[in-house]
């Protein structure tokens, strides 16, 4: 467990399944505004259970690192993940529920997972993509040390690609807005 700024990250575990499904159902419409929808099957009990088991297997294999973001009351406020970990690099993905949006939760969670990526997972670089019209996500990436490196396509929509090198924790330069 890693904590900062009133939130904590926990590595995804079997015991999180029910709470994660409730979080995803509660925020489905909110997320669909900025990222591709996961499809109806994902939100069924059986479909979600199967996908949750797949994620845990990927995590056990070391290719992915999934986390739940918990608020001060222990409720899931978001998720932050590192996927396709290989050769010292992984892709960052995150989502914050509507009730936590605009409160610095995503920024704190990304900072925490960047520390974990360098110290616990042995990574030296993270990449991320977001849609061009997702100003909030672009701001989180900029405020956590990511640099725009080019264009991308995200779920068929125009996007931007970002990169961040990982050094020793706290070694990245301070940025405006932090």
C-alpha positions as CSV (number, residue, x, y, z in Angstrom):
1,X,0.0,0.0,0.0
2,X,1.3,3.5,-1.0
3,X,-0.3,6.7,0.3
4,X,-0.1,10.4,-0.5
5,X,-2.4,13.4,-0.7
6,X,-5.3,11.7,1.1
7,X,-5.4,8.7,-1.2
8,X,-3.8,5.3,-1.2
9,X,-3.0,2.7,-3.8
10,X,-3.5,-0.9,-3.3
11,X,-2.3,-3.6,-5.8
12,X,-5.4,-5.2,-7.4
13,X,-6.4,-8.3,-5.5
14,X,-9.2,-10.9,-5.7
15,X,-11.0,-9.2,-2.8
16,X,-11.4,-6.0,-4.8
17,X,-13.7,-7.5,-7.4
18,X,-17.1,-6.5,-6.0
19,X,-16.0,-3.0,-5.2
20,X,-14.4,-2.5,-8.6
21,X,-17.4,-3.7,-10.4
22,X,-19.6,-1.4,-8.4
23,X,-17.2,1.5,-9.2
24,X,-17.2,0.7,-12.9
25,X,-21.0,0.4,-13.1
26,X,-21.5,3.7,-11.1
27,X,-19.1,5.6,-13.4
28,X,-19.8,3.9,-16.8
29,X,-21.5,6.9,-18.4
30,X,-18.9,9.3,-16.9
31,X,-16.0,7.3,-18.4
32,X,-17.7,6.8,-21.7
33,X,-17.5,10.6,-22.2
34,X,-13.7,10.4,-22.6
35,X,-12.7,6.8,-23.2
36,X,-14.1,3.9,-25.2
37,X,-16.9,2.0,-23.3
38,X,-15.9,-1.5,-22.1
39,X,-19.1,-3.1,-23.6
40,X,-22.2,-4.6,-21.9
41,X,-20.6,-8.0,-21.2
42,X,-17.9,-6.4,-19.0
43,X,-20.6,-5.1,-16.6
44,X,-22.3,-8.4,-16.0
45,X,-21.3,-10.3,-12.9
46,X,-20.0,-13.3,-15.0
47,X,-18.2,-11.1,-17.6
48,X,-16.6,-9.0,-14.9
49,X,-15.5,-12.0,-12.8
50,X,-13.8,-13.5,-15.9
51,X,-12.0,-10.3,-16.8
52,X,-10.9,-9.7,-13.2
53,X,-9.4,-13.2,-13.1
54,X,-7.6,-12.5,-16.4
55,X,-6.2,-9.2,-15.0
56,X,-4.9,-11.0,-11.8
57,X,-3.2,-13.6,-14.0
58,X,-1.5,-10.9,-16.1
59,X,-0.4,-9.2,-12.9
60,X,0.9,-12.5,-11.5
61,X,2.9,-12.9,-14.7
62,X,4.6,-9.6,-14.2
63,X,3.5,-8.0,-17.4
64,X,1.0,-5.7,-15.8
65,X,0.6,-3.9,-12.4
66,X,-3.0,-3.0,-11.6
67,X,-4.0,-0.8,-8.6
68,X,-7.2,0.6,-7.0
69,X,-7.1,4.2,-5.8
70,X,-8.8,4.5,-2.4
71,X,-10.0,7.7,-0.8
72,X,-9.6,8.5,2.9
73,X,-12.7,6.5,3.7
74,X,-11.4,3.4,1.9
75,X,-13.8,3.7,-1.1
76,X,-12.6,3.2,-4.6
77,X,-12.0,6.6,-6.2
78,X,-10.2,5.4,-9.2
79,X,-7.8,2.9,-10.9
80,X,-4.3,3.3,-12.1
81,X,-2.5,0.7,-14.1
82,X,0.8,-0.1,-15.8
83,X,0.4,-2.5,-18.7
84,X,2.7,-4.2,-21.2
85,X,5.6,-4.0,-18.8
86,X,8.7,-5.1,-20.8
87,X,12.3,-3.9,-21.3
88,X,12.0,-1.4,-18.5
89,X,8.9,0.4,-19.9
90,X,5.2,0.2,-19.4
91,X,2.1,2.1,-20.5
92,X,0.2,4.1,-17.9
93,X,-3.6,4.1,-17.8
94,X,-5.9,5.6,-15.2
95,X,-9.4,6.6,-14.5
96,X,-11.0,8.5,-11.7
97,X,-14.7,8.4,-10.7
98,X,-16.9,11.3,-11.3
99,X,-17.2,12.1,-7.5
100,X,-13.4,12.4,-7.3
101,X,-12.8,14.4,-10.5
102,X,-11.2,17.7,-10.1
103,X,-9.8,17.1,-6.6
104,X,-6.2,16.1,-7.5
105,X,-6.9,12.4,-7.1
106,X,-5.6,11.4,-10.6
107,X,-2.5,13.6,-10.2
108,X,-1.7,12.0,-6.8
109,X,-2.4,8.5,-8.1
110,X,-0.1,9.0,-11.1
111,X,2.7,10.3,-8.9
112,X,2.4,7.3,-6.6
113,X,2.4,4.8,-9.4
114,X,5.4,6.5,-11.0
115,X,7.3,6.0,-7.7
116,X,6.2,2.3,-7.6
117,X,7.2,1.9,-11.2
118,X,10.7,3.0,-10.5
119,X,11.2,1.4,-7.1
120,X,9.0,-1.7,-6.9
121,X,8.6,-2.7,-10.5
122,X,12.1,-1.8,-11.9
123,X,10.8,0.3,-14.7
124,X,12.7,3.3,-16.2
125,X,10.1,4.7,-18.6
126,X,6.4,5.1,-18.8
127,X,4.2,6.0,-21.8
128,X,0.6,7.2,-21.9
129,X,-2.0,8.2,-24.4
130,X,-5.1,10.3,-24.2
131,X,-7.6,11.8,-26.6
132,X,-7.0,15.3,-27.8
133,X,-10.2,16.5,-26.2
134,X,-9.4,15.2,-22.8
135,X,-7.9,18.3,-21.3
136,X,-8.1,17.0,-17.7
137,X,-6.0,13.9,-18.6
138,X,-3.5,16.0,-20.6
139,X,-3.1,18.3,-17.5
140,X,-2.5,15.4,-15.2
141,X,0.2,14.0,-17.5
142,X,1.9,17.4,-17.8
143,X,1.8,18.0,-14.0
144,X,3.3,14.6,-13.3
145,X,6.3,15.0,-15.5
146,X,5.1,13.5,-18.8
147,X,6.1,15.1,-22.1
148,X,4.0,15.0,-25.3
149,X,5.9,13.0,-27.9
150,X,3.4,12.8,-30.8
151,X,0.0,11.9,-32.1
152,X,-1.9,8.7,-31.4
153,X,-5.3,7.2,-32.0
154,X,-7.3,6.3,-28.9
155,X,-10.4,4.2,-29.6
156,X,-10.7,5.6,-33.1
157,X,-10.4,9.2,-31.9
158,X,-7.5,11.6,-32.3
159,X,-5.1,11.4,-29.4
160,X,-1.7,12.4,-28.1
161,X,1.2,10.2,-26.9
162,X,3.3,11.0,-23.8
163,X,6.5,9.7,-22.2
164,X,8.2,10.1,-18.8
165,X,11.6,8.8,-17.8
166,X,11.8,7.5,-14.3
167,X,14.8,8.3,-12.1
168,X,15.2,8.1,-8.4
169,X,12.0,9.1,-6.6
170,X,11.7,12.8,-6.4
171,X,14.5,13.4,-8.9
172,X,12.3,14.9,-11.7
173,X,12.3,18.7,-11.9
174,X,9.5,20.6,-10.3
175,X,6.9,21.8,-12.8
176,X,4.5,24.7,-12.8
177,X,1.1,23.8,-11.3
178,X,2.4,21.0,-9.0
